[in-house]
Amino acid sequence: ILVPPFQGADGSVVVGAAGGRVEGAGGTFADVPPGAVPDGTVVRVEPLLAVAFGLPAPAGYPFVGGIRVDLGGVPARVPVDIGVAIPAGVTPQNDIVVAQPIQTARGLAWTIVDRAAPNAGRYETASPPFPGPLAGSYAFLDPETNCVSWVGIVWHPQVNLILSGLD
């Protein structure tokens, strides 16, 4: 007898090491791949409005959806694919940007974590080449120009020290 995964009243689902899809309200979801989390991990997915990010969408990249992925404090070992419903009135044509606010020395700023493509009425991520979502809050932003190039840069800072007067 197959027992379905436990689902809490708040929409949380217990996911095991085999992974699985967790559906949230409003067409949101998270696909937890096998091995991403240990057995017994409580996963909750919920839609977010633009105001939840505390940072306006960048000029030329209007907000089309948001999602919060909560893994109950468990760090994901590999990226989790996520998705949001394509809003009514939006005609999806190209990939969009999936971004997350980060704290910098100058305040909050957006960082790109993935891209999402339209599929069956939803924008869905599919990492690589990006690092991909792990857990947290993500905004789906639509480049108005429909012309975005993806470039990966690996940077290894070097620190030079001069030590003097050591006894």
Z-matrix of the N, CA and C atoms (Angstrom, degrees):
N
C 1 1.452
C 2 1.521 1 108.33
N 3 1.328 2 115.92 1 124.97
C 4 1.458 3 120.96 2 176.18
C 5 1.518 4 109.21 3 -84.17
N 6 1.308 5 115.89 4 128.46
C 7 1.456 6 121.48 5 177.08
C 8 1.521 7 108.01 6 -101.37
N 9 1.344 8 118.37 7 124.86
C 10 1.470 9 119.46 8 179.84
C 11 1.519 10 110.41 9 -67.66
N 12 1.318 11 116.99 10 157.35
C 13 1.463 12 119.59 11 178.61
C 14 1.526 13 110.87 12 -60.28
N 15 1.340 14 115.20 13 146.78
C 16 1.464 15 119.73 14 177.83
C 17 1.515 16 109.62 15 -67.15
N 18 1.337 17 116.10 16 132.94
C 19 1.459 18 121.16 17 175.99
C 20 1.512 19 109.07 18 -123.49
N 21 1.346 20 116.11 19 125.27
C 22 1.455 21 122.15 20 179.56
C 23 1.523 22 111.46 21 -80.24
N 24 1.323 23 115.69 22 166.67
C 25 1.467 24 122.11 23 179.73
C 26 1.526 25 111.75 24 -61.91
N 27 1.333 26 117.98 25 -25.52
C 28 1.471 27 121.43 26 -179.42
C 29 1.532 28 112.22 27 -88.07
N 30 1.337 29 117.58 28 6.25
C 31 1.452 30 121.48 29 179.90
C 32 1.512 31 114.02 30 91.10
N 33 1.332 32 117.55 31 -2.27
C 34 1.457 33 119.97 32 179.08
C 35 1.527 34 109.55 33 -70.61
N 36 1.332 35 115.28 34 147.73
C 37 1.454 36 122.27 35 -178.10
C 38 1.519 37 108.32 36 -129.95
N 39 1.325 38 116.82 37 137.72
C 40 1.456 39 121.00 38 174.63
C 41 1.522 40 107.86 39 -83.09
N 42 1.338 41 115.15 40 122.62
C 43 1.459 42 122.00 41 -178.49
C 44 1.514 43 108.35 42 -114.41
N 45 1.324 44 115.63 43 139.94
C 46 1.453 45 120.74 44 178.66
C 47 1.507 46 112.24 45 -101.53
N 48 1.325 47 114.85 46 -173.68
C 49 1.462 48 121.19 47 -179.88
C 50 1.522 49 111.71 48 -63.05
N 51 1.340 50 117.87 49 -20.05
C 52 1.468 51 121.37 50 178.35
C 53 1.524 52 111.70 51 -74.98
N 54 1.335 53 117.82 52 -11.31
C 55 1.457 54 121.85 53 179.74
C 56 1.511 55 112.08 54 77.82
N 57 1.327 56 116.25 55 -169.15
C 58 1.449 57 121.16 56 179.13
C 59 1.517 58 111.39 57 155.30
N 60 1.330 59 115.50 58 171.65
C 61 1.464 60 121.91 59 178.93
C 62 1.520 61 108.96 60 -96.68
N 63 1.343 62 114.85 61 134.88
C 64 1.456 63 121.51 62 175.16
C 65 1.521 64 107.14 63 -117.01
N 66 1.322 65 116.06 64 117.70
C 67 1.463 66 122.07 65 179.82
C 68 1.527 67 108.89 66 -91.49
N 69 1.321 68 116.18 67 134.60
C 70 1.453 69 121.47 68 175.73
C 71 1.515 70 109.90 69 -112.17
N 72 1.302 71 116.40 70 -178.88
C 73 1.462 72 122.05 71 178.95
C 74 1.525 73 110.26 72 -67.47
N 75 1.325 74 116.05 73 157.39
C 76 1.461 75 121.61 74 172.55
C 77 1.508 76 115.72 75 64.63
N 78 1.322 77 118.78 76 22.16
C 79 1.463 78 120.79 77 178.40
C 80 1.513 79 114.69 78 85.98
N 81 1.327 80 118.56 79 8.54
C 82 1.465 81 120.95 80 177.18
C 83 1.526 82 109.34 81 -80.30
N 84 1.327 83 115.86 82 153.75
C 85 1.468 84 120.02 83 175.31
C 86 1.512 85 109.98 84 -158.43
N 87 1.325 86 115.08 85 162.84
C 88 1.458 87 122.92 86 171.51
C 89 1.519 88 107.76 87 -135.68
N 90 1.328 89 116.39 88 128.47
C 91 1.461 90 122.53 89 173.46
C 92 1.518 91 107.21 90 -99.14
N 93 1.320 92 115.74 91 108.82
C 94 1.458 93 121.52 92 -179.94
C 95 1.529 94 107.25 93 -91.34
N 96 1.345 95 117.87 94 113.68
C 97 1.460 96 119.13 95 -177.01
C 98 1.531 97 112.22 96 -73.08
N 99 1.330 98 116.85 97 158.40
C 100 1.464 99 119.73 98 176.82
C 101 1.528 100 110.93 99 -55.25
N 102 1.334 101 115.45 100 136.78
C 103 1.456 102 121.12 101 178.31
C 104 1.515 103 115.21 102 81.91
N 105 1.339 104 118.22 103 -2.90
C 106 1.464 105 120.54 104 -177.42
C 107 1.523 106 112.16 105 -72.25
N 108 1.337 107 116.50 106 -34.53
C 109 1.463 108 121.37 107 -178.29
C 110 1.524 109 108.93 108 -137.55
N 111 1.327 110 118.15 109 155.93
C 112 1.467 111 119.81 110 177.60
C 113 1.533 112 111.49 111 -76.46
N 114 1.325 113 115.47 112 163.49
C 115 1.463 114 120.54 113 176.14
C 116 1.521 115 110.55 114 -53.66
N 117 1.328 116 115.24 115 142.83
C 118 1.455 117 120.78 116 176.38
C 119 1.511 118 115.31 117 84.72
N 120 1.335 119 118.91 118 10.03
C 121 1.460 120 121.68 119 -179.97
C 122 1.527 121 109.87 120 -75.45
N 123 1.321 122 116.25 121 129.19
C 124 1.459 123 121.84 122 178.38
C 125 1.518 124 108.47 123 -89.78
N 126 1.339 125 116.38 124 120.95
C 127 1.459 126 122.64 125 -176.62
C 128 1.522 127 108.50 126 -116.87
N 129 1.318 128 115.83 127 133.73
C 130 1.467 129 121.08 128 177.33
C 131 1.519 130 108.18 129 -133.66
N 132 1.326 131 115.70 130 136.53
C 133 1.460 132 122.35 131 -178.92
C 134 1.515 133 107.68 132 -126.54
N 135 1.342 134 116.67 133 133.80
C 136 1.464 135 119.80 134 178.51
C 137 1.521 136 110.84 135 -145.79
N 138 1.331 137 116.36 136 148.78
C 139 1.464 138 119.71 137 177.91
C 140 1.522 139 110.94 138 -73.83
N 141 1.326 140 116.53 139 152.28
C 142 1.465 141 122.15 140 177.26
C 143 1.522 142 109.43 141 -126.97
N 144 1.316 143 115.64 142 146.04
C 145 1.461 144 122.22 143 172.06
C 146 1.526 145 108.71 144 -88.50
N 147 1.306 146 117.29 145 162.62
C 148 1.462 147 122.06 146 -178.26
C 149 1.530 148 112.41 147 -56.98
N 150 1.331 149 118.02 148 -36.59
C 151 1.467 150 120.92 149 -177.20
C 152 1.521 151 112.39 150 -65.56
N 153 1.315 152 118.06 151 -19.59
C 154 1.466 153 121.37 152 -178.72
C 155 1.521 154 112.84 153 -67.05
N 156 1.325 155 117.81 154 -17.93
C 157 1.459 156 120.98 155 -175.54
C 158 1.520 157 113.38 156 -87.67
N 159 1.332 158 117.88 157 -15.71
C 160 1.455 159 120.67 158 178.80
C 161 1.517 160 113.76 159 67.41
N 162 1.314 161 116.44 160 17.54
C 163 1.457 162 122.55 161 -176.29
C 164 1.519 163 107.75 162 -152.79
N 165 1.326 164 118.56 163 126.04
C 166 1.464 165 118.44 164 -179.75
C 167 1.526 166 111.01 165 -67.68
N 168 1.316 167 115.46 166 153.08
C 169 1.468 168 120.11 167 175.40
C 170 1.525 169 108.65 168 -61.81
N 171 1.319 170 117.82 169 145.41
C 172 1.464 171 120.12 170 178.75
C 173 1.528 172 111.06 171 -62.48
N 174 1.325 173 116.74 172 151.02
C 175 1.469 174 121.60 173 177.38
C 176 1.523 175 109.01 174 -56.73
N 177 1.325 176 116.04 175 133.30
C 178 1.453 177 121.15 176 179.24
C 179 1.517 178 114.45 177 85.67
N 180 1.341 179 117.23 178 1.46
C 181 1.460 180 122.32 179 -179.71
C 182 1.531 181 109.71 180 -133.78
N 183 1.326 182 118.22 181 73.14
C 184 1.461 183 119.29 182 -177.36
C 185 1.534 184 112.93 183 -63.69
N 186 1.305 185 114.88 184 145.94
C 187 1.463 186 123.75 185 178.68
C 188 1.528 187 109.64 186 -69.45
N 189 1.330 188 117.74 187 128.68
C 190 1.464 189 120.82 188 176.75
C 191 1.519 190 113.06 189 -119.27
N 192 1.330 191 117.43 190 -9.88
C 193 1.460 192 119.80 191 177.86
C 194 1.508 193 110.79 192 175.86
N 195 1.325 194 115.04 193 159.45
C 196 1.450 195 120.10 194 178.92
C 197 1.516 196 110.17 195 -143.76
N 198 1.323 197 115.62 196 156.37
C 199 1.456 198 121.08 197 -178.46
C 200 1.522 199 109.75 198 -148.89
N 201 1.324 200 115.03 199 144.73
C 202 1.472 201 121.40 200 171.10
C 203 1.520 202 106.56 201 -116.40
N 204 1.332 203 115.54 202 128.05
C 205 1.454 204 122.32 203 176.62
C 206 1.522 205 107.03 204 -113.10
N 207 1.327 206 115.89 205 116.40
C 208 1.462 207 122.14 206 -178.38
C 209 1.526 208 108.10 207 -112.68
N 210 1.320 209 116.37 208 119.55
C 211 1.458 210 121.93 209 178.87
C 212 1.525 211 111.13 210 -103.71
N 213 1.314 212 117.17 211 21.97
C 214 1.457 213 120.67 212 177.55
C 215 1.512 214 113.86 213 63.13
N 216 1.335 215 116.74 214 29.84
C 217 1.461 216 120.58 215 178.52
C 218 1.517 217 114.14 216 85.67
N 219 1.324 218 117.70 217 -2.15
C 220 1.464 219 121.54 218 178.66
C 221 1.530 220 108.62 219 -84.85
N 222 1.332 221 118.74 220 127.43
C 223 1.462 222 119.04 221 177.72
C 224 1.529 223 110.61 222 -75.87
N 225 1.329 224 117.25 223 133.09
C 226 1.458 225 121.19 224 176.13
C 227 1.523 226 108.78 225 -73.43
N 228 1.320 227 116.00 226 139.00
C 229 1.467 228 121.13 227 179.75
C 230 1.525 229 112.16 228 -81.64
N 231 1.323 230 116.10 229 -25.70
C 232 1.467 231 122.38 230 178.97
C 233 1.522 232 107.73 231 -139.49
N 234 1.345 233 118.02 232 162.20
C 235 1.465 234 119.97 233 -179.40
C 236 1.530 235 113.24 234 -59.58
N 237 1.314 236 113.85 235 149.20
C 238 1.461 237 123.57 236 178.04
C 239 1.529 238 106.31 237 -107.70
N 240 1.323 239 118.02 238 125.25
C 241 1.461 240 119.39 239 176.22
C 242 1.515 241 109.12 240 -76.78
N 243 1.330 242 116.15 241 136.32
C 244 1.462 243 121.86 242 -176.32
C 245 1.522 244 109.96 243 -128.89
N 246 1.328 245 115.45 244 164.55
C 247 1.450 246 118.80 245 178.31
C 248 1.510 247 112.09 246 -157.23
N 249 1.330 248 114.61 247 156.97
C 250 1.463 249 122.70 248 175.93
C 251 1.523 250 108.08 249 -133.43
N 252 1.333 251 115.97 250 155.18
C 253 1.460 252 120.62 251 177.31
C 254 1.523 253 109.82 252 -67.35
N 255 1.312 254 115.95 253 142.25
C 256 1.465 255 120.56 254 174.81
C 257 1.522 256 106.86 255 -74.29
N 258 1.329 257 118.03 256 124.64
C 259 1.466 258 120.31 257 -176.28
C 260 1.530 259 112.53 258 -61.14
N 261 1.321 260 115.29 259 150.21
C 262 1.464 261 120.85 260 176.29
C 263 1.521 262 108.89 261 -59.28
N 264 1.311 263 116.12 262 139.93
C 265 1.460 264 121.20 263 178.68
C 266 1.510 265 114.34 264 87.37
N 267 1.337 266 117.68 265 -7.19
C 268 1.467 267 120.91 266 178.87
C 269 1.523 268 107.73 267 -97.23
N 270 1.328 269 116.18 268 128.31
C 271 1.459 270 121.45 269 176.66
C 272 1.522 271 107.52 270 -100.55
N 273 1.331 272 117.60 271 102.02
C 274 1.467 273 119.13 272 -177.24
C 275 1.525 274 110.97 273 -70.52
N 276 1.328 275 114.66 274 132.24
C 277 1.460 276 119.31 275 179.44
C 278 1.515 277 111.97 276 -127.23
N 279 1.295 278 117.37 277 -34.95
C 280 1.463 279 121.55 278 -174.25
C 281 1.513 280 110.72 279 -134.29
N 282 1.332 281 114.27 280 173.81
C 283 1.459 282 119.88 281 173.77
C 284 1.516 283 109.69 282 -63.61
N 285 1.314 284 115.77 283 152.81
C 286 1.456 285 121.17 284 174.84
C 287 1.528 286 109.21 285 -121.12
N 288 1.310 287 115.46 286 169.65
C 289 1.457 288 123.23 287 -176.46
C 290 1.522 289 109.58 288 -92.63
N 291 1.328 290 115.84 289 136.58
C 292 1.462 291 121.57 290 173.08
C 293 1.527 292 105.55 291 -110.36
N 294 1.327 293 115.62 292 119.92
C 295 1.464 294 120.50 293 -173.39
C 296 1.519 295 110.85 294 -128.34
N 297 1.315 296 114.44 295 162.08
C 298 1.460 297 121.84 296 179.65
C 299 1.521 298 108.15 297 -138.00
N 300 1.331 299 117.49 298 137.76
C 301 1.465 300 117.99 299 176.32
C 302 1.524 301 110.79 300 -74.02
N 303 1.327 302 115.69 301 139.40
C 304 1.462 303 121.56 302 175.70
C 305 1.526 304 108.01 303 -128.85
N 306 1.303 305 116.11 304 153.84
C 307 1.454 306 121.71 305 177.78
C 308 1.518 307 108.75 306 -87.41
N 309 1.335 308 116.93 307 126.08
C 310 1.463 309 122.08 308 176.23
C 311 1.526 310 108.00 309 -119.28
N 312 1.317 311 116.38 310 176.91
C 313 1.462 312 120.51 311 177.67
C 314 1.529 313 111.33 312 -62.53
N 315 1.330 314 117.67 313 -24.41
C 316 1.469 315 122.08 314 -179.16
C 317 1.526 316 112.20 315 -96.90
N 318 1.321 317 118.05 316 1.93
C 319 1.460 318 121.71 317 -178.40
C 320 1.510 319 111.23 318 117.15
N 321 1.338 320 116.13 319 -163.94
C 322 1.456 321 120.66 320 179.99
C 323 1.522 322 111.00 321 -70.55
N 324 1.326 323 115.59 322 141.83
C 325 1.469 324 122.21 323 177.46
C 326 1.523 325 108.00 324 -145.94
N 327 1.315 326 116.16 325 159.19
C 328 1.461 327 121.35 326 178.43
C 329 1.520 328 110.35 327 -88.72
N 330 1.322 329 116.80 328 140.93
C 331 1.452 330 121.99 329 170.67
C 332 1.527 331 107.66 330 -127.54
N 333 1.322 332 116.61 331 139.62
C 334 1.456 333 121.06 332 -179.87
C 335 1.528 334 109.08 333 -82.55
N 336 1.337 335 116.22 334 129.22
C 337 1.455 336 120.52 335 178.51
C 338 1.529 337 112.29 336 -112.74
N 339 1.329 338 116.69 337 -18.67
C 340 1.463 339 119.18 338 -178.21
C 341 1.519 340 109.66 339 -170.07
N 342 1.297 341 115.28 340 178.58
C 343 1.457 342 122.31 341 170.22
C 344 1.529 343 106.03 342 -123.96
N 345 1.323 344 115.96 343 160.15
C 346 1.461 345 120.38 344 -179.96
C 347 1.517 346 108.74 345 -134.61
N 348 1.313 347 115.57 346 142.27
C 349 1.463 348 121.73 347 -179.89
C 350 1.527 349 108.98 348 -113.75
N 351 1.342 350 117.01 349 150.34
C 352 1.459 351 119.32 350 176.04
C 353 1.529 352 110.62 351 -70.34
N 354 1.344 353 115.63 352 136.72
C 355 1.456 354 121.30 353 178.08
C 356 1.523 355 109.05 354 -157.34
N 357 1.306 356 117.00 355 115.38
C 358 1.466 357 123.04 356 174.06
C 359 1.537 358 112.39 357 53.47
N 360 1.337 359 116.54 358 44.63
C 361 1.458 360 120.40 359 176.01
C 362 1.513 361 115.52 360 83.64
N 363 1.325 362 116.74 361 7.62
C 364 1.466 363 120.80 362 178.57
C 365 1.527 364 109.34 363 -134.11
N 366 1.337 365 114.90 364 154.56
C 367 1.458 366 120.84 365 165.76
C 368 1.519 367 105.76 366 -91.23
N 369 1.352 368 117.11 367 127.64
C 370 1.460 369 122.00 368 -176.79
C 371 1.525 370 110.32 369 -127.62
N 372 1.337 371 115.37 370 137.69
C 373 1.465 372 120.06 371 177.31
C 374 1.519 373 109.76 372 -81.89
N 375 1.310 374 114.99 373 162.58
C 376 1.462 375 122.53 374 175.04
C 377 1.521 376 108.06 375 -159.77
N 378 1.336 377 115.71 376 82.41
C 379 1.455 378 120.81 377 -179.36
C 380 1.514 379 108.53 378 -66.41
N 381 1.210 380 121.15 379 169.50
C 382 1.432 381 144.08 380 -52.03
C 383 1.526 382 113.93 381 -35.85
N 384 1.294 383 118.88 382 166.26
C 385 1.452 384 128.03 383 13.53
C 386 1.524 385 114.42 384 -86.89
N 387 1.311 386 118.28 385 -2.08
C 388 1.454 387 120.92 386 -179.34
C 389 1.517 388 110.79 387 -85.58
N 390 1.344 389 116.67 388 164.15
C 391 1.462 390 118.86 389 179.50
C 392 1.526 391 112.28 390 -64.02
N 393 1.324 392 117.56 391 -30.45
C 394 1.459 393 121.35 392 176.63
C 395 1.516 394 113.26 393 83.72
N 396 1.329 395 115.40 394 158.49
C 397 1.468 396 120.92 395 179.45
C 398 1.525 397 112.15 396 -70.50
N 399 1.312 398 116.02 397 143.94
C 400 1.460 399 121.54 398 174.04
C 401 1.530 400 109.13 399 -114.16
N 402 1.296 401 117.23 400 -61.79
C 403 1.466 402 123.77 401 175.13
C 404 1.516 403 105.81 402 -162.32
N 405 1.319 404 116.52 403 155.58
C 406 1.453 405 120.56 404 179.50
C 407 1.509 406 111.39 405 123.89
N 408 1.323 407 115.75 406 -159.55
C 409 1.460 408 122.59 407 -176.46
C 410 1.526 409 110.25 408 -108.22
N 411 1.334 410 115.51 409 134.55
C 412 1.461 411 121.36 410 -175.72
C 413 1.517 412 110.11 411 -133.10
N 414 1.330 413 115.69 412 139.07
C 415 1.467 414 122.37 413 177.10
C 416 1.521 415 108.74 414 -107.76
N 417 1.322 416 115.54 415 139.51
C 418 1.461 417 122.50 416 175.50
C 419 1.527 418 106.46 417 -101.74
N 420 1.333 419 116.77 418 117.30
C 421 1.458 420 123.49 419 -172.64
C 422 1.525 421 109.62 420 -120.02
N 423 1.324 422 116.43 421 131.06
C 424 1.461 423 122.11 422 -174.64
C 425 1.524 424 110.63 423 -99.12
N 426 1.343 425 117.71 424 112.76
C 427 1.470 426 118.74 425 177.72
C 428 1.524 427 109.80 426 -65.76
N 429 1.326 428 116.78 427 117.69
C 430 1.464 429 121.23 428 -176.81
C 431 1.522 430 112.78 429 -63.57
N 432 1.323 431 116.43 430 -28.52
C 433 1.462 432 119.75 431 -177.54
C 434 1.519 433 112.14 432 -78.76
N 435 1.336 434 116.70 433 -16.77
C 436 1.466 435 122.25 434 -176.23
C 437 1.516 436 112.26 435 57.24
N 438 1.314 437 116.35 436 25.18
C 439 1.461 438 120.96 437 178.00
C 440 1.525 439 107.47 438 -135.62
N 441 1.301 440 116.11 439 93.86
C 442 1.455 441 121.30 440 -179.93
C 443 1.518 442 107.69 441 -126.89
N 444 1.325 443 116.94 442 130.55
C 445 1.460 444 121.75 443 176.24
C 446 1.520 445 108.27 444 -102.44
N 447 1.318 446 116.36 445 140.03
C 448 1.459 447 121.53 446 179.51
C 449 1.522 448 108.12 447 -103.66
N 450 1.316 449 116.48 448 122.10
C 451 1.452 450 122.45 449 179.99
C 452 1.519 451 107.76 450 -129.49
N 453 1.303 452 116.50 451 128.82
C 454 1.459 453 120.77 452 176.73
C 455 1.508 454 110.75 453 -102.03
N 456 1.315 455 115.97 454 132.64
C 457 1.459 456 121.27 455 179.67
C 458 1.521 457 107.57 456 -127.16
N 459 1.315 458 116.20 457 128.86
C 460 1.457 459 121.54 458 175.32
C 461 1.520 460 106.51 459 -106.78
N 462 1.305 461 115.42 460 124.53
C 463 1.456 462 120.40 461 -176.33
C 464 1.516 463 108.67 462 -123.15
N 465 1.323 464 116.23 463 127.93
C 466 1.453 465 122.30 464 177.24
C 467 1.526 466 108.07 465 -119.40
N 468 1.339 467 116.65 466 100.03
C 469 1.469 468 117.55 467 -178.76
C 470 1.526 469 111.05 468 -66.75
N 471 1.303 470 115.07 469 146.69
C 472 1.449 471 121.28 470 178.16
C 473 1.518 472 107.65 471 -115.53
N 474 1.304 473 116.86 472 134.95
C 475 1.450 474 122.04 473 179.20
C 476 1.520 475 108.36 474 -114.19
N 477 1.315 476 116.80 475 124.51
C 478 1.464 477 121.77 476 176.52
C 479 1.528 478 108.40 477 -104.41
N 480 1.296 479 116.31 478 128.88
C 481 1.464 480 121.06 479 -179.42
C 482 1.526 481 110.19 480 -120.50
N 483 1.305 482 115.32 481 146.25
C 484 1.455 483 121.64 482 170.88
C 485 1.522 484 105.97 483 -118.85
N 486 1.299 485 114.49 484 119.23
C 487 1.470 486 119.94 485 178.75
C 488 1.509 487 107.87 486 -110.80
N 489 1.313 488 116.00 487 126.94
C 490 1.455 489 119.46 488 178.14
C 491 1.510 490 109.60 489 -138.89
N 492 1.305 491 115.27 490 158.36
C 493 1.450 492 120.39 491 177.45
C 494 1.507 493 113.72 492 73.26
N 495 1.319 494 117.28 493 21.98
C 496 1.465 495 119.59 494 177.86
C 497 1.512 496 109.49 495 -83.15
N 498 1.310 497 116.66 496 133.09
C 499 1.475 498 120.09 497 178.47
C 500 1.499 499 110.82 498 -99.29
